[in-house]
Amino acid sequence: MPFEIIWSNRAKKDLAKLEKHVAKRIINKIVALSRKEKPLLEKVKGKDFFKYRVDDYRVFIDRYPLKKKLVILTIMHRKKAYKNI
């Protein structure tokens, strides 16, 4: 059973700022991730959420495995990602 994807307003804004082909690739990767029984995500050190790498971008995700939900918090370029979280 796939995970439901919930996009935060911040993530939607981040996605809208990206070039179309980059945004489409990120969306496709997240949809593929949501179809997995146990999505492979890395825990962010010192935080309560996870990261998912898509090329030069990091997608920060909150995961609720019992409810089968992935909440996309924000999307950032890797240069800025770890300074601003």
C-alpha positions in Angstrom: 0.0 0.0 0.0 1.6 3.3 -1.1 2.2 6.2 1.2 0.0 9.3 0.9 2.0 12.4 -0.1 1.2 15.7 1.6 2.9 18.9 0.3 3.4 21.7 2.8 2.8 25.3 1.5 6.6 25.9 1.8 7.4 22.8 -0.3 4.9 24.0 -3.0 6.6 27.4 -3.1 10.1 25.8 -3.3 9.0 23.6 -6.1 7.5 26.5 -8.1 10.8 28.4 -8.0 12.7 25.5 -9.6 13.1 24.9 -13.4 10.3 22.8 -14.7 12.5 19.8 -15.6 14.1 19.8 -12.1 10.7 20.1 -10.4 9.3 17.3 -12.5 12.2 15.0 -11.6 11.8 15.7 -7.9 8.1 15.0 -8.1 8.7 11.7 -10.0 11.3 10.6 -7.4 8.9 11.4 -4.5 6.0 9.5 -6.1 8.3 6.5 -6.7 9.5 6.7 -3.1 5.9 6.8 -1.8 5.1 3.5 -3.6 7.7 1.6 -1.6 6.6 -0.4 1.3 9.3 1.0 3.5 10.7 4.3 2.0 14.5 4.6 2.4 15.1 8.0 4.1 18.0 9.3 6.0 17.5 10.9 9.5 18.7 14.5 9.8 21.2 14.6 12.7 19.7 16.5 15.6 16.3 16.9 14.0 13.0 15.0 14.0 12.6 14.7 10.3 14.3 13.0 7.3 16.0 13.9 4.1 15.8 12.4 0.6 18.4 13.2 -2.0 17.4 14.0 -5.5 20.5 15.1 -7.6 21.7 18.4 -6.1 18.5 19.0 -4.1 17.5 17.8 -0.6 13.8 17.1 0.1 13.1 17.3 3.9 10.3 14.9 4.8 8.3 14.1 8.0 7.2 10.4 8.0 4.2 8.8 9.6 4.5 5.1 9.0 1.4 4.0 10.9 -0.8 6.4 9.0 1.1 5.7 5.7 1.8 9.4 5.1 4.8 11.4 3.9 4.7 15.2 4.6 7.1 17.1 2.3 8.3 20.0 4.4 10.8 21.8 2.1 13.0 21.4 -0.9 16.5 23.1 -1.0 19.7 23.0 -3.0 22.3 21.1 -1.1 24.6 24.2 -0.8 21.9 26.0 1.3 20.1 23.0 2.8 22.1 22.3 5.9 22.7 26.0 6.8 19.0 26.9 6.8 17.3 23.9 8.7 
